[in-house]
Amino acid sequence: MINPFAALSFRLSCKLDNRRDKAFCGKELGVFVPTPFAKSHGATGSQSAPYPGLDIVLKDLTLAPEDSFIDIGCGKGRVLAYLTSKGNTCRLTGVEINSQVADVARSWSSGFRNIEIIEGDAFGLDFNDYTVLFMYRPMDMETFILFVNLLEMTLVHDIRFYYYADGESGFYLNERPGWHLEKREDIYRVNGRYIHTVPQRYSVWTYKPQSK
């Protein structure tokens, strides 16, 4: 059962996030959108990561001009907005399978030359084009396992991987060859506000491809 105070605090936090969206993007990005691709692709619904949570998860992220960042299952693009508002000018990409929400991300980001929104299935991309990967649980556990196996089969260079809301499937990376856990923590209450209705966990990894 959700604590009533936590639920009220969460709603306030969402309103503040939407206000921040509107100030930077000109529109709110926080409304949850169910996915029509759950059975066919193992996708989950589009839900924007809270800004205070991103402050914690991406606290140690430094993007150089030559880096290339991708948000897998970017939804309406809040993570890309967050990074851009911080002054990052490297290549920022979002891939989103749901055209309804990809259109929203494309609409507000069209004025930023370093942002690209790809509408389609992330399994069709070559992740050697990116140095930093991020996801806010855009896929179910079975699909995540397939995705990790794809990375391991195809990557030829090191990556850094930020996995927000990894509680269901993040365990799959534990002790896998090439994967190194840098940090794993729970997020629930930040700066006195509940930013999730229940605690969420995140993890930060580096992956070094094994000799093939």
PyMOL commands that set and color helices and strands:
alter all, ss='L'
color gray80, all
select helices_A, chain A and resi 4-25+38-41+51-57+78-85+99-109+122-124+127-129+141-154+170-173
alter helices_A, ss='H'
color red, helices_A
select strands_A, chain A and resi 68-72+91-96+115-119+132-136+159-164+179-187+189-190+193-194+200-207
alter strands_A, ss='S'
color yellow, strands_A
deselect
rebuild
show_as cartoon
